[in-house]
Amino acid sequence: MQRERKVHFVGSLPAQLDSPAKAMAFAVDTAGEFLDGMVPGCEADPYRAQWYVRPIIDRLGKVPALAPVRRGDWSTLRSRDTFRLLAGRSLAEADIDTALGYAAEVGRAGDALAELRRTDPELRLQVGIPTPFVVGFIAFEARMLRVRRGLPYYRPILDATVREIVRIHEALGDNVVFQLELAAETLLCAGMPPGLRQGPATAAGRAIAQLVARAPHGTHFGVHLCYGSLDGKPAIAPRSTAAVVALTNAIARRWPAGRHLDFVHLPIGDGKRAPVRPRYYAPLAHLELPTTTRVIAGLAHPKQPLANARQALAAAESAYGGQLDVASPCGLGRFETVDRARSAVEFAVTLAESDPTPTPGGSRE
């Protein structure tokens, strides 16, 4: 018997949901019984809405060891602040933990989470964690791609990320799930020709394994792959799911023992619609994940006709060979108003309510 599909909140939220209490209430009220048991709340920041890492980059701009390379107004993917290390300086001397700010965000969300858990003690807090590579790539650009020159940037961010994860896990234990967000890694893999894709996928899998292995035993994680987005439009729209499957498998193969991989969220579509052709989804048949890991299809595009969206979900589930959960391709912060975000969630719920897709030859469930 197949279980009920669930709806996942990727993370960012409209700017009007500017407190953890508002963010969590929105998730619970809009998804209802279809909520997958996790609530966002740490992303309740107007600067997190459109650009989920902007507060981090702004705080890095105040680090004395860094000098600006470019200033931007965040109106485009490239119009952002970037930095370099000053000669003789090191990021290790800076308070990168505070610049990341994850533990501080969780602290602000604590009271709202405790209030919700009074009526639903199974609810867990979802904490979005951009990978160290994502933070470094956005802040330092090509310097992160140079193996030796990139290490002075990458290692301090990695160490600080681990410290923040440990602090949060010590406070919340099993009541927190860390969603690792891999926008830069996904774009690098998807932008490569198929024959060259395995290299960056393997590198990303190793980096994720190194991060996760340093988290406390029993920590719960999810993985959010992302094609990047501005005004609801992804930076690229691949012709199939091959790239995200290759990256997912590279991560899963190296996943450290004793840490839970609760879910993987896969972006699907061009920002307006999810493809309906089966060929797009065919690579999903090659996913190699633990049986306990949920796969979330990011194919809920509220402007797409419902019949077509259901056709896309059926094609995805047929290729995967099992039931998929449902989400938007990216965070709801891309919607300018709460009403538009609510419509998007309602659309995802309607998709989740669709009749189960028949699975030839059995099911992964």
Phi, psi and chi 1 to 4 in degrees:
 res  aa     phi    psi   chi1   chi2   chi3   chi4
   1 MET       -  128.8 -178.6  177.1  179.5      -
   2 GLN   -80.5  143.2  -70.3 -176.8  -53.6      -
   3 ARG   -79.3  169.3   63.1  171.5  174.7   79.8
   4 GLU   -72.4  134.4 -174.7  179.3   70.4      -
   5 ARG   -63.0  150.9  -67.0 -171.1 -166.9   92.1
   6 LYS  -117.9  161.4  -64.8  -62.6 -178.3 -179.3
   7 VAL  -110.0  133.4  169.9      -      -      -
   8 HIS  -111.8  141.4  177.2   70.5      -      -
   9 PHE   -99.4  117.3  -76.6   78.6      -      -
  10 VAL   -66.4  -36.4  177.2      -      -      -
  11 GLY   156.6  -83.1      -      -      -      -
  12 SER   -61.5  151.8   67.5      -      -      -
  13 LEU  -134.3  160.4  -62.7  161.5      -      -
  14 PRO   -55.2  149.3  -25.8   34.8      -      -
  15 ALA   -59.3  -26.2      -      -      -      -
  16 GLN   -68.6  -22.4  -62.9   90.1  -22.0      -
  17 LEU   -86.6   73.5  -62.4  174.8      -      -
  18 ASP  -100.3   20.7   55.5    2.7      -      -
  19 SER  -143.4  151.3   73.7      -      -      -
  20 PRO   -55.8  -38.8  -27.8   36.5      -      -
  21 ALA   -62.4  -44.0      -      -      -      -
  22 LYS   -64.1  -42.6  -68.8  179.2 -176.3  178.2
  23 ALA   -63.5  -46.5      -      -      -      -
  24 MET   -68.2  -41.5  -65.9  179.3 -166.7      -
  25 ALA   -62.3  -38.7      -      -      -      -
  26 PHE   -60.4  -45.5  175.6   82.8      -      -
  27 ALA   -63.3  -46.5      -      -      -      -
  28 VAL   -66.5  -42.9  171.1      -      -      -
  29 ASP   -71.4  -37.3  -66.5  -16.2      -      -
  30 THR   -83.2  -38.8   54.7      -      -      -
  31 ALA   -88.1  -27.1      -      -      -      -
  32 GLY    56.3 -132.7      -      -      -      -
  33 GLU   -67.2  -13.1   64.1 -176.1  -80.4      -
  34 PHE   -88.9   -7.6  -70.8   91.4      -      -
  35 LEU   -58.3  137.6 -177.2   65.9      -      -
  36 ASP   -83.5   18.9   64.3   -3.1      -      -
  37 GLY    90.8    2.7      -      -      -      -
  38 MET  -125.1  139.7  -63.8  177.1  -68.2      -
  39 VAL  -119.5  137.2  -72.1      -      -      -
  40 PRO   -78.7  164.7   31.6  -34.2      -      -
  41 GLY  -179.1  -30.5      -      -      -      -
  42 CYS   -70.5  -22.9  -60.9      -      -      -
  43 GLU   -86.7   10.7  -66.2   87.3   -9.8      -
  44 ALA   -76.4   75.6      -      -      -      -
  45 ASP  -151.1  126.1 -178.5  -34.8      -      -
  46 PRO   -54.1  -32.8  -26.8   34.9      -      -
  47 TYR   -73.5  -19.5  -76.9  103.1      -      -
  48 ARG   -80.3  -18.5  -78.8  -85.1 -142.7  166.5
  49 ALA   -60.9  -63.3      -      -      -      -
  50 GLN   -84.8  -38.7 -174.7   79.6  -33.2      -
  51 TRP  -123.0   98.6  -73.2   98.5      -      -
  52 TYR   -65.9  -20.4   71.6  113.5      -      -
  53 VAL  -103.3    2.2  -64.8      -      -      -
  54 ARG   -58.0  -43.1 -177.7  171.3  179.2  178.6
  55 PRO   -58.7  -35.5  -24.1   35.1      -      -
  56 ILE   -66.4  -45.7  -62.1  173.1      -      -
  57 ILE   -64.7  -39.6  -55.9  -55.0      -      -
  58 ASP   -60.8  -41.5  -72.5  -11.8      -      -
  59 ARG   -70.3  -35.3  -70.6 -171.2  -71.7  -96.8
  60 LEU   -62.9  -31.0  -75.3  174.2      -      -
  61 GLY   -63.5  -14.9      -      -      -      -
  62 LYS   -97.8    2.4  -60.7  175.3 -177.2  177.2
  63 VAL   -76.1  121.2  171.3      -      -      -
  64 PRO   -61.2  -24.0  -23.9   34.4      -      -
  65 ALA   -76.6   -7.3      -      -      -      -
  66 LEU  -111.2  146.7  -64.6  174.1      -      -
  67 ALA  -118.7  144.4      -      -      -      -
  68 PRO   -69.7  142.0   24.1  -32.5      -      -
  69 VAL  -104.7  -40.8  172.7      -      -      -
  70 ARG  -148.8  144.6 -175.1 -179.9   66.6 -129.1
  71 ARG  -110.5  143.2  -65.2  -66.2 -171.9 -174.7
  72 GLY  -144.3  165.0      -      -      -      -
  73 ASP  -105.3    8.1   61.0    3.8      -      -
  74 TRP    65.2   24.4  -62.1   86.4      -      -
  75 SER   -83.3  -18.6   59.6      -      -      -
  76 THR  -137.1  172.8   67.5      -      -      -
  77 LEU   -61.1  -32.1  -69.8  173.0      -      -
  78 ARG   -94.2  -14.3  -76.3 -166.1   55.1   79.6
  79 SER   -85.9   76.9 -177.8      -      -      -
  80 ARG  -144.2  163.1   64.0 -176.6 -166.7  -87.1
  81 ASP   -74.9  134.7  -64.4   -8.8      -      -
  82 THR  -131.0  159.9   60.2      -      -      -
  83 PHE  -139.7  170.5  -45.7   98.4      -      -
  84 ARG  -143.5  158.2   62.6  173.1  176.1   81.2
  85 LEU   -73.9  138.8  -83.7  169.7      -      -
  86 LEU   -70.7  150.9  -68.7  167.4      -      -
  87 ALA   -56.7  131.3      -      -      -      -
  88 GLY    79.3    2.2      -      -      -      -
  89 ARG  -106.3  164.8  -56.2  -62.0  -66.5  -89.0
  90 SER  -141.8  142.5  168.4      -      -      -
  91 LEU   -66.8  -21.6  -86.5 -175.9      -      -
  92 ALA   -63.8  -21.4      -      -      -      -
  93 GLU   -85.7   -6.4   70.6 -170.2   59.0      -
  94 ALA   -97.7  159.7      -      -      -      -
  95 ASP   -87.4   74.6 -175.1    3.9      -      -
  96 ILE   -67.4  -29.8  -58.7  -59.8      -      -
  97 ASP   -55.8  -47.8  -54.7   48.0      -      -
  98 THR   -66.7  -36.4  -62.9      -      -      -
  99 ALA   -62.7  -40.0      -      -      -      -
 100 LEU   -67.4  -49.3  -64.3  178.4      -      -
 101 GLY    76.4   13.1      -      -      -      -
 102 TYR   -66.0  -45.4  -51.9  136.7      -      -
 103 ALA   -65.1  -37.5      -      -      -      -
 104 ALA   -64.1  -40.3      -      -      -      -
 105 GLU   -62.5  -42.2  -71.0  176.8  -21.3      -
 106 VAL   -63.9  -39.2  169.1      -      -      -
 107 GLY   -59.5  -39.1      -      -      -      -
 108 ARG   -71.1  -22.8  -68.8 -168.7  -70.4  -89.3
 109 ALA   -91.0   -7.9      -      -      -      -
 110 GLY   -58.7  -46.8      -      -      -      -
 111 ASP   -65.3  -40.8  -70.7  -16.1      -      -
 112 ALA   -65.7  -39.5      -      -      -      -
 113 LEU   -64.5  -44.6  179.1   66.3      -      -
 114 ALA   -61.1  -38.4      -      -      -      -
 115 GLU   -65.3  -43.6 -176.3   64.1   28.5      -
 116 LEU   -65.7  -37.8  -82.0 -178.8      -      -
 117 ARG   -71.3  -11.7  -76.6  173.7   54.6   81.4
 118 ARG   -65.6  -34.4  -71.6  179.8 -177.7  176.4
 119 THR   -99.4  -23.0   53.8      -      -      -
 120 ASP  -138.5   85.3 -171.9   -9.8      -      -
 121 PRO   -66.7   -8.1   22.1  -31.9      -      -
 122 GLU   -85.8  -11.7  -60.2  -60.3  -43.8      -
 123 LEU   -65.1  140.1  -79.0  178.1      -      -
 124 ARG  -123.3  153.0  -62.8 -175.1  -67.5  173.7
 125 LEU   -86.4  128.9 -179.6   65.1      -      -
 126 GLN   -95.8  123.6  177.8  179.5  -64.1      -
 127 VAL  -113.2  114.9  179.2      -      -      -
 128 GLY   -74.7  127.0      -      -      -      -
 129 ILE  -125.4   97.4  -58.1  -76.2      -      -
 130 PRO   -57.4  136.9  -19.2   30.7      -      -
 131 THR   -62.7  156.0   65.5      -      -      -
 132 PRO   -55.1  -33.5  -28.1   36.4      -      -
 133 PHE   -66.9  -40.3 -177.5   75.6      -      -
 134 VAL   -61.9  -49.3  165.9      -      -      -
 135 VAL   -60.2  -45.4  173.9      -      -      -
 136 GLY   -66.1  -40.3      -      -      -      -
 137 PHE   -65.2  -41.0 -172.0   79.4      -      -
 138 ILE   -69.5  -38.8  -68.1  174.5      -      -
 139 ALA   -81.6  -32.9      -      -      -      -
 140 PHE  -124.3    0.3  -51.9  115.8      -      -
 141 GLU    51.5 -130.1  -68.9 -167.3  -62.7      -
 142 ALA   -60.9  -20.2      -      -      -      -
 143 ARG   -59.2  -26.8  -69.5  169.4  178.7   80.8
 144 MET   -75.3  -16.9  -68.7  -66.8  -65.2      -
 145 LEU   -91.5   -6.9  -60.4  177.7      -      -
 146 ARG   -94.3  114.2  -58.6  167.0 -172.5  165.1
 147 VAL   -51.7  -55.2  177.3      -      -      -
 148 ARG   -76.3  -43.4  -68.5 -175.7  178.9  178.3
 149 ARG   -70.9  -24.0  -67.9 -175.0  179.6 -179.1
 150 GLY   -78.2  -21.7      -      -      -      -
 151 LEU   -62.4  -39.9  -71.2  178.7      -      -
 152 PRO   -61.1  -21.2  -24.0   35.3      -      -
 153 TYR   -89.6  -44.7  -64.1   94.7      -      -
 154 TYR   -71.7  -47.2  179.9   80.9      -      -
 155 ARG   -60.5  -45.5  -78.3  179.1  174.3  166.6
 156 PRO   -63.1  -34.2  -24.4   35.6      -      -
 157 ILE   -69.1  -42.0  -59.8  172.9      -      -
 158 LEU   -59.2  -49.2  170.5   62.2      -      -
 159 ASP   -60.8  -42.1  -67.3  -18.6      -      -
 160 ALA   -67.4  -38.5      -      -      -      -
 161 THR   -61.6  -43.8  -59.0      -      -      -
 162 VAL   -61.8  -44.2  170.0      -      -      -
 163 ARG   -60.8  -40.5  -71.0 -168.7  -65.9  -93.2
 164 GLU   -66.3  -41.2  -70.3  -75.4   86.9      -
 165 ILE   -61.8  -43.2  -72.0  173.8      -      -
 166 VAL   -62.2  -44.4  170.2      -      -      -
 167 ARG   -59.7  -45.3  -69.3 -175.1 -177.0  105.5
 168 ILE   -67.9  -41.6  -64.2  167.3      -      -
 169 HIS   -64.9  -37.1 -172.2  -92.2      -      -
 170 GLU   -63.0  -31.8  -73.3  176.5  -13.7      -
 171 ALA   -82.1  -36.3      -      -      -      -
 172 LEU  -117.8  -18.0  -66.3  178.8      -      -
 173 GLY    57.1 -128.5      -      -      -      -
 174 ASP   -73.4   -2.2  -71.9  -18.6      -      -
 175 ASN   -89.0   11.0  -63.3  -33.4      -      -
 176 VAL  -131.3  143.1   62.9      -      -      -
 177 VAL  -125.0  127.4  179.4      -      -      -
 178 PHE   -93.5  118.7  -62.8   98.1      -      -
 179 GLN   -93.7  107.1  178.2  177.2  -91.4      -
 180 LEU   -77.2  128.1  -59.7  178.0      -      -
 181 GLU  -112.7  119.7  -60.8  168.7  -13.4      -
 182 LEU  -118.3   55.9  -75.3   77.5      -      -
 183 ALA   -64.5  -50.0      -      -      -      -
 184 ALA   -64.5  -42.8      -      -      -      -
 185 GLU   -63.5  -39.9  -64.9   90.8  -22.0      -
 186 THR   -65.5  -44.0  -52.9      -      -      -
 187 LEU   -65.2  -39.0  -72.3  171.4      -      -
 188 LEU   -63.3  -43.8  -76.0  172.8      -      -
 189 CYS   -67.9  -44.2  -72.8      -      -      -
 190 ALA   -69.3  -26.0      -      -      -      -
 191 GLY   -82.7   -6.9      -      -      -      -
 192 MET   -88.4  147.3  -71.4  -75.6 -175.5      -
 193 PRO   -60.5  150.5  -20.0   31.4      -      -
 194 PRO   -50.6  -38.1  -28.9   36.1      -      -
 195 GLY   -70.6  -17.9      -      -      -      -
 196 LEU  -108.8    2.1  -59.5  177.2      -      -
 197 ARG   -72.0  -31.4 -172.6  173.7  -69.3  146.6
 198 GLN   -65.3  -30.6 -162.6   55.0   49.8      -
 199 GLY   -59.4  -58.9      -      -      -      -
 200 PRO   -64.7  -31.0   17.3  -29.0      -      -
 201 ALA   -64.7  -44.0      -      -      -      -
 202 THR   -64.0  -42.3  -61.7      -      -      -
 203 ALA   -61.4  -41.7      -      -      -      -
 204 ALA   -65.9  -40.8      -      -      -      -
 205 GLY   -60.8  -40.6      -      -      -      -
 206 ARG   -66.7  -42.1  -72.3  173.5  177.8  160.5
 207 ALA   -64.9  -41.5      -      -      -      -
 208 ILE   -64.5  -41.3  -64.6  -59.0      -      -
 209 ALA   -61.3  -40.6      -      -      -      -
 210 GLN   -64.4  -38.1  -69.1  170.7   -2.9      -
 211 LEU   -68.8  -51.9  168.6   61.8      -      -
 212 VAL   -64.2  -37.5  171.5      -      -      -
 213 ALA   -62.2  -23.8      -      -      -      -
 214 ARG   -89.2   -5.0  -66.4  175.0   61.0 -176.6
 215 ALA   -78.1  157.6      -      -      -      -
 216 PRO   -58.9  148.1  -24.7   34.4      -      -
 217 HIS   -57.0  134.4 -167.9  -84.2      -      -
 218 GLY    89.8   -1.2      -      -      -      -
 219 THR   -64.0  142.0  -56.9      -      -      -
 220 HIS   -99.6  133.2  -70.8  -95.3      -      -
 221 PHE  -130.0  157.0  -72.1   93.3      -      -
 222 GLY  -131.6  164.6      -      -      -      -
 223 VAL  -125.8  127.3  169.5      -      -      -
 224 HIS  -113.9  110.4  160.8   47.2      -      -
 225 LEU   -87.4  148.7  -54.3 -172.9      -      -
 226 CYS  -151.6  136.7 -178.5      -      -      -
 227 TYR   -90.7   12.1  -68.5  132.8      -      -
 228 GLY    73.9  148.7      -      -      -      -
 229 SER  -155.6  139.9  179.4      -      -      -
 230 LEU  -142.8  126.1 -176.4   64.2      -      -
 231 ASP    55.4   35.1  -63.7  -32.6      -      -
 232 GLY    80.2    2.2      -      -      -      -
 233 LYS  -109.1  122.6 -176.5  178.7  179.8  179.9
 234 PRO   -68.6  153.9   25.8  -33.5      -      -
 235 ALA   -63.6  -34.0      -      -      -      -
 236 ILE  -140.9  158.1   60.1  174.1      -      -
 237 ALA  -134.2   87.6      -      -      -      -
 238 PRO   -59.3  160.6  -24.2   35.4      -      -
 239 ARG   -84.1   -5.9  -63.5 -179.4  178.9  179.4
 240 SER  -157.4  177.1   80.4      -      -      -
 241 THR   -90.2   12.5   53.2      -      -      -
 242 ALA   -59.3  -42.9      -      -      -      -
 243 ALA   -66.6  -44.5      -      -      -      -
 244 VAL   -71.0  -29.1  -69.7      -      -      -
 245 VAL   -68.0  -43.5  167.1      -      -      -
 246 ALA   -61.0  -42.9      -      -      -      -
 247 LEU   -68.7  -43.1 -179.3   52.8      -      -
 248 THR   -59.5  -46.3  -62.0      -      -      -
 249 ASN   -64.8  -37.2  -73.6  -15.5      -      -
 250 ALA   -64.3  -35.5      -      -      -      -
 251 ILE   -71.6  -46.2  -67.5  168.4      -      -
 252 ALA   -64.9  -36.8      -      -      -      -
 253 ARG   -64.0  -28.5  -70.2 -171.7 -166.6  112.8
 254 ARG  -107.1   10.3  -65.8  162.1 -179.8   81.9
 255 TRP   -63.7  127.4 -167.4  -98.2      -      -
 256 PRO   -67.2  144.1  -19.9   33.2      -      -
 257 ALA   -65.7  148.7      -      -      -      -
 258 GLY    83.9    0.0      -      -      -      -
 259 ARG  -121.4  137.7  -75.8   79.9 -179.1  165.4
 260 HIS   -90.1  130.7  -56.1  -77.8      -      -
 261 LEU  -100.8   91.7  178.6   55.2      -      -
 262 ASP   -73.1  -37.6  -73.0    2.4      -      -
 263 PHE  -157.5  160.4   66.8   86.6      -      -
 264 VAL  -130.0  127.9  174.8      -      -      -
 265 HIS  -105.5  125.3  169.9  -91.3      -      -
 266 LEU  -111.1  126.0  -54.0  178.1      -      -
 267 PRO   -75.1  140.8   30.4  -34.9      -      -
 268 ILE  -139.7  133.6  -69.0  171.4      -      -
 269 GLY   103.9 -175.6      -      -      -      -
 270 ASP  -111.1   15.2   60.7    3.3      -      -
 271 GLY    96.3  -17.0      -      -      -      -
 272 LYS  -117.2  -32.9  -64.7 -178.7  178.9  179.0
 273 ARG  -154.9  157.7   62.4 -173.6   63.5   83.0
 274 ALA   -96.7  135.5      -      -      -      -
 275 PRO   -59.4  150.2  -21.6   33.1      -      -
 276 VAL  -107.3  -10.6  -61.9      -      -      -
 277 ARG   -73.5  132.4   60.2 -173.4 -173.8  -81.5
 278 PRO   -58.1  -31.7  -26.5   36.2      -      -
 279 ARG   -59.7  -33.3 -178.0  178.9  -63.3 -179.6
 280 TYR   -60.0  -37.9  178.7   92.8      -      -
 281 TYR   -94.0   -8.5  -58.5   98.3      -      -
 282 ALA   -51.1  -39.6      -      -      -      -
 283 PRO   -60.1  -19.7  -26.2   36.5      -      -
 284 LEU   -60.1  -22.1  -64.6  178.8      -      -
 285 ALA   -64.5  -18.5      -      -      -      -
 286 HIS  -100.8    8.6  -55.8  -66.1      -      -
 287 LEU   -62.6  136.4  -81.8  171.1      -      -
 288 GLU  -123.5   88.7  -58.2  169.2    0.8      -
 289 LEU  -126.1  155.6  -70.7  166.9      -      -
 290 PRO   -58.5  149.8  -21.5   32.3      -      -
 291 THR   -64.1  -20.1   56.9      -      -      -
 292 THR   -87.1   -4.1   54.1      -      -      -
 293 THR   -90.9  121.5  -59.5      -      -      -
 294 ARG   -78.9  142.4  -64.9 -174.7  -61.9  119.9
 295 VAL  -106.8  125.5  179.5      -      -      -
 296 ILE  -111.1  120.8  -57.3  167.7      -      -
 297 ALA   -88.3  114.5      -      -      -      -
 298 GLY   -84.6   65.9      -      -      -      -
 299 LEU  -121.1   12.8   47.6   61.8      -      -
 300 ALA   -85.1   96.3      -      -      -      -
 301 HIS  -107.7  107.1  -62.6   75.9      -      -
 302 PRO   -62.5  -19.9   21.3  -32.6      -      -
 303 LYS   -85.1   -8.7  -67.9 -175.2  178.4 -179.8
 304 GLN   -80.1  138.4 -177.1  171.4   23.4      -
 305 PRO   -54.3  137.7  -27.0   35.5      -      -
 306 LEU   -58.3  -39.4 -178.7   58.9      -      -
 307 ALA   -61.1  -40.9      -      -      -      -
 308 ASN   -68.1  -39.1  -73.4   -5.1      -      -
 309 ALA   -63.3  -40.7      -      -      -      -
 310 ARG   -64.8  -36.6  -76.8  176.4  168.0  155.9
 311 GLN   -63.9  -40.4 -172.0  177.8   -7.2      -
 312 ALA   -64.3  -44.2      -      -      -      -
 313 LEU   -62.9  -40.6  177.6   58.3      -      -
 314 ALA   -63.2  -40.3      -      -      -      -
 315 ALA   -66.0  -39.6      -      -      -      -
 316 ALA   -65.7  -45.2      -      -      -      -
 317 GLU   -68.8  -34.8  -69.7 -173.0  -28.3      -
 318 SER   -63.9  -42.4  178.3      -      -      -
 319 ALA   -68.4  -42.9      -      -      -      -
 320 TYR   -67.3  -34.4  173.1   61.9      -      -
 321 GLY    85.9   28.3      -      -      -      -
 322 GLY  -177.3  177.9      -      -      -      -
 323 GLN   -80.8  141.1 -165.2  161.2  -84.4      -
 324 LEU  -114.7  147.9  -60.3  168.9      -      -
 325 ASP   -84.7  172.7  -72.5  -25.8      -      -
 326 VAL  -127.5  144.9  179.0      -      -      -
 327 ALA  -159.2  171.1      -      -      -      -
 328 SER   -73.8  162.4   61.0      -      -      -
 329 PRO   -67.6  -25.5   -8.7   18.8      -      -
 330 CYS  -147.2 -176.2 -157.4      -      -      -
 331 GLY   -65.8  154.2      -      -      -      -
 332 LEU   -76.3   -3.4  -62.7  179.0      -      -
 333 GLY   -64.4  -13.8      -      -      -      -
 334 ARG   -72.3  -13.9  -83.5   68.3 -174.5  172.2
 335 PHE   -89.8  134.3  -66.1   99.4      -      -
 336 GLU   -73.4  -25.3  -66.5  178.8   -4.2      -
 337 THR  -128.7  159.1   67.2      -      -      -
 338 VAL   -65.2  -36.5  174.1      -      -      -
 339 ASP   -62.1  -40.8  -74.0  -17.5      -      -
 340 ARG   -67.5  -38.7  -71.3 -177.8   61.5 -169.1
 341 ALA   -65.1  -39.5      -      -      -      -
 342 ARG   -62.3  -41.3 -178.2  178.0  -67.8  108.0
 343 SER   -62.0  -37.0  -64.5      -      -      -
 344 ALA   -65.1  -41.4      -      -      -      -
 345 VAL   -67.2  -41.9  178.8      -      -      -
 346 GLU   -60.9  -36.9  -69.2  171.3   -9.5      -
 347 PHE   -64.4  -43.2 -171.6   83.6      -      -
 348 ALA   -63.2  -39.8      -      -      -      -
 349 VAL   -62.8  -43.1  167.7      -      -      -
 350 THR   -61.0  -39.8  -57.8      -      -      -
 351 LEU   -63.5  -42.8  -86.6 -177.8      -      -
 352 ALA   -62.4  -28.5      -      -      -      -
 353 GLU   -77.1  -10.4  -69.0  174.3  -36.4      -
 354 SER   -56.8  152.9  -58.3      -      -      -
 355 ASP   -58.7  141.5  -68.0  -25.2      -      -
 356 PRO   -56.0  142.2  -22.7   33.0      -      -
 357 THR   -79.2  125.4  -56.1      -      -      -
 358 PRO   -57.8  135.5  -20.9   32.5      -      -
 359 THR  -111.9  104.9  -55.3      -      -      -
 360 PRO   -59.1  132.8  -20.3   31.8      -      -
 361 GLY    74.0   19.1      -      -      -      -
 362 GLY   111.8 -170.8      -      -      -      -
 363 SER  -143.5  155.0  169.9      -      -      -
 364 ARG   -79.7  -12.8  -64.8 -169.7 -170.3 -141.8
 365 GLU   -72.1      -  -62.5  -61.9  -32.2      -
